[in-house]
Amino acid sequence: MRVVRFASRAAFAAGLALAAMTMASGPVFAEDTVMVGGAAMYPSKTIVENAVNSKDHTTLVAAVKAAGLVDTLNSAGPFTVFAPTNAAFAKLPAGTVDTLVKPENKAMLTTILTYHVVPGRLTAAELTKAVKAGHGKAMLKTVQGEDLTVEWKHERFEVVDAKGGTAWVTIPDVLQSNGVIHVVDTVLMPK
């Protein structure tokens, strides 16, 4: 048995108080986080609460704000979001993002952003099952209404949009309290 000696009665009282507070608050568990854009993504936070901390998603966050989708992506969901990085937005023709975030283009911006969102929480394991069940392809109905196609190629997921454009999932399974994010390297476009 180990005996702990305290330097004073005050130190002993402080130790008892700390032990009592720890037991009263219950055990503390660390969250399994994924690093995205230099920031930890916490499974206890919403899609928006996490995305605002990623330095790789500042364009996406600005677009979500301009489209008025913050409340939606902060809601209970659940949602699966294929989240394009700043580099993905930079692949678009010059001036595209600046044009899309103008108030008069809110409907078009909303259409593009909601095309990146699928209802439900589809982790990589669930996407794999859907791809296997679809004999190599899974068709996902987006919130926007059109389909995305997910395939497994070269040891990672490829997402094909309605125009035949492709994006690679670069970081899968970024779990959120209201869904999951899969980071993609290209902006997906509806018809």
C-alpha positions as CSV (number, residue, x, y, z in Angstrom):
1,M,0.0,0.0,0.0
2,R,1.3,3.4,-1.0
3,V,1.1,6.2,1.6
4,V,0.9,9.8,0.3
5,R,2.1,12.5,2.7
6,F,0.8,16.0,2.2
7,A,2.9,19.0,3.1
8,S,0.1,20.6,5.0
9,R,-3.6,20.2,6.0
10,A,-4.4,22.7,3.2
11,A,-2.7,20.6,0.6
12,F,-4.6,17.5,2.0
13,A,-8.0,19.4,1.7
14,A,-7.2,20.6,-1.8
15,G,-6.4,17.0,-2.8
16,L,-9.7,15.8,-1.3
17,A,-11.6,18.5,-3.1
18,L,-10.0,17.7,-6.4
19,A,-10.8,14.0,-6.0
20,A,-14.4,14.8,-5.1
21,M,-14.9,17.0,-8.1
22,T,-13.4,14.4,-10.4
23,M,-15.7,11.6,-9.1
24,A,-18.7,13.9,-9.2
25,S,-18.2,14.9,-12.9
26,G,-17.7,11.3,-14.0
27,P,-14.9,9.9,-16.1
28,V,-13.4,12.1,-18.8
29,F,-12.9,10.5,-22.2
30,A,-10.8,11.8,-25.0
31,E,-12.5,12.1,-28.4
32,D,-11.0,10.4,-31.4
33,T,-10.3,13.3,-33.6
34,V,-9.1,13.6,-37.2
35,M,-6.9,16.4,-38.3
36,V,-8.2,18.5,-41.3
37,G,-6.7,21.7,-42.4
38,G,-4.4,21.8,-39.4
39,A,-7.3,21.5,-36.9
40,A,-8.7,18.7,-34.9
41,M,-12.2,17.7,-35.9
42,Y,-14.3,16.7,-32.9
43,P,-17.0,14.1,-33.2
44,S,-19.0,16.0,-30.6
45,K,-19.2,19.1,-32.7
46,T,-21.4,19.8,-35.7
47,I,-20.3,19.9,-39.3
48,V,-20.1,23.8,-39.3
49,E,-18.5,24.0,-35.8
50,N,-15.7,21.8,-37.1
51,A,-15.4,23.2,-40.6
52,V,-14.8,26.8,-39.5
53,N,-11.6,25.6,-37.8
54,S,-10.1,24.0,-41.0
55,K,-7.7,26.3,-42.8
56,D,-8.3,24.1,-45.9
57,H,-12.1,24.8,-46.0
58,T,-12.3,28.6,-45.7
59,T,-13.8,28.9,-49.2
60,L,-16.4,26.2,-48.4
61,V,-17.3,27.9,-45.1
62,A,-17.7,31.3,-46.8
63,A,-19.9,29.7,-49.5
64,V,-22.1,27.9,-46.9
65,K,-22.6,31.3,-45.1
66,A,-23.4,33.1,-48.4
67,A,-25.9,30.4,-49.3
68,G,-27.6,30.6,-45.9
69,L,-26.9,26.9,-45.1
70,V,-25.2,27.4,-41.7
71,D,-28.4,26.6,-39.7
72,T,-29.1,23.5,-41.9
73,L,-25.6,22.1,-41.5
74,N,-25.8,22.8,-37.7
75,S,-29.1,20.9,-37.4
76,A,-29.5,17.4,-36.2
77,G,-29.2,15.9,-39.7
78,P,-27.6,13.5,-40.0
79,F,-25.7,14.4,-43.2
80,T,-22.9,13.1,-45.3
81,V,-20.9,15.9,-46.7
82,F,-18.3,15.6,-49.5
83,A,-16.4,18.7,-48.5
84,P,-14.2,20.4,-51.2
85,T,-11.0,22.0,-50.1
86,N,-9.8,25.5,-51.0
87,A,-7.6,23.8,-53.6
88,A,-10.6,22.2,-55.1
89,F,-12.4,25.5,-55.4
90,A,-9.2,27.0,-56.9
91,K,-9.5,24.4,-59.8
92,L,-12.7,26.2,-61.0
93,P,-12.3,28.8,-63.7
94,A,-11.0,32.2,-62.5
95,G,-13.8,34.3,-60.9
96,T,-16.3,31.5,-60.4
97,V,-16.3,31.5,-56.6
98,D,-16.5,35.3,-56.5
99,T,-19.4,35.2,-58.8
100,L,-21.2,32.4,-56.9
101,V,-21.1,34.1,-53.5
102,K,-22.8,37.2,-54.8
103,P,-26.3,37.6,-53.4
104,E,-27.9,37.4,-56.9
105,N,-26.4,34.0,-57.4
106,K,-27.5,32.5,-54.1
107,A,-29.8,29.9,-55.7
108,M,-27.1,28.6,-58.0
109,L,-24.6,28.4,-55.1
110,T,-27.2,26.6,-52.9
111,T,-27.7,24.1,-55.8
112,I,-24.0,23.4,-56.0
113,L,-23.5,23.1,-52.2
114,T,-26.5,20.9,-51.6
115,Y,-25.2,18.6,-54.4
116,H,-22.3,17.8,-52.0
117,V,-24.7,16.7,-49.2
118,V,-26.4,13.3,-48.9
119,P,-29.0,12.6,-46.2
120,G,-27.8,10.2,-43.6
121,R,-24.5,9.3,-42.0
122,L,-22.6,7.2,-44.6
123,T,-19.2,6.2,-43.2
124,A,-16.5,4.7,-45.4
125,A,-17.6,1.3,-44.2
126,E,-21.2,2.0,-45.3
127,L,-20.0,3.4,-48.6
128,T,-17.9,0.2,-49.2
129,K,-21.0,-1.9,-48.5
130,A,-23.0,0.2,-51.0
131,V,-20.3,0.0,-53.6
132,K,-20.1,-3.8,-53.2
133,A,-23.9,-4.2,-53.3
134,G,-23.9,-2.1,-56.5
135,H,-21.3,-4.3,-58.2
136,G,-18.6,-1.6,-58.1
137,K,-20.8,1.6,-57.9
138,A,-23.1,3.2,-55.4
139,M,-25.6,5.8,-56.5
140,L,-26.3,8.4,-53.8
141,K,-29.2,10.8,-53.9
142,T,-28.1,14.2,-52.8
143,V,-30.1,16.8,-50.9
144,Q,-30.1,18.8,-54.2
145,G,-32.0,15.9,-55.8
146,E,-29.5,14.6,-58.3
147,D,-27.2,11.5,-57.9
148,L,-23.6,11.2,-57.1
149,T,-21.8,7.9,-58.0
150,V,-19.2,6.5,-55.6
151,E,-16.7,3.9,-56.8
152,W,-13.7,2.2,-55.1
153,K,-10.6,2.8,-57.3
154,H,-6.8,2.7,-56.5
155,E,-7.5,2.0,-52.8
156,R,-9.7,5.0,-52.3
157,F,-13.1,6.4,-53.1
158,E,-13.8,8.3,-56.3
159,V,-16.9,10.4,-56.5
160,V,-18.4,11.0,-60.0
161,D,-20.8,14.0,-60.5
162,A,-23.7,14.4,-62.9
163,K,-21.4,16.0,-65.6
164,G,-18.8,13.1,-65.4
165,G,-16.3,15.1,-63.3
166,T,-14.5,13.2,-60.6
167,A,-13.2,13.9,-57.1
168,W,-11.1,11.7,-54.9
169,V,-11.9,11.3,-51.2
170,T,-8.6,12.5,-49.6
171,I,-9.7,12.2,-45.9
172,P,-12.6,9.8,-45.2
173,D,-14.7,9.5,-42.0
174,V,-14.4,12.8,-40.3
175,L,-17.1,12.1,-37.8
176,Q,-19.4,14.9,-36.6
177,S,-22.2,15.0,-34.1
178,N,-24.7,15.4,-37.0
179,G,-23.1,13.2,-39.6
180,V,-19.8,12.6,-41.4
181,I,-17.5,14.6,-43.7
182,H,-15.4,13.0,-46.5
183,V,-12.9,15.6,-47.7
184,V,-12.7,15.8,-51.6
185,D,-10.2,17.3,-53.9
186,T,-12.6,18.6,-56.6
187,V,-15.9,20.6,-56.5
188,L,-18.7,18.3,-57.7
189,M,-21.2,19.8,-60.3
190,P,-24.8,19.0,-60.8
191,K,-26.3,19.1,-64.3
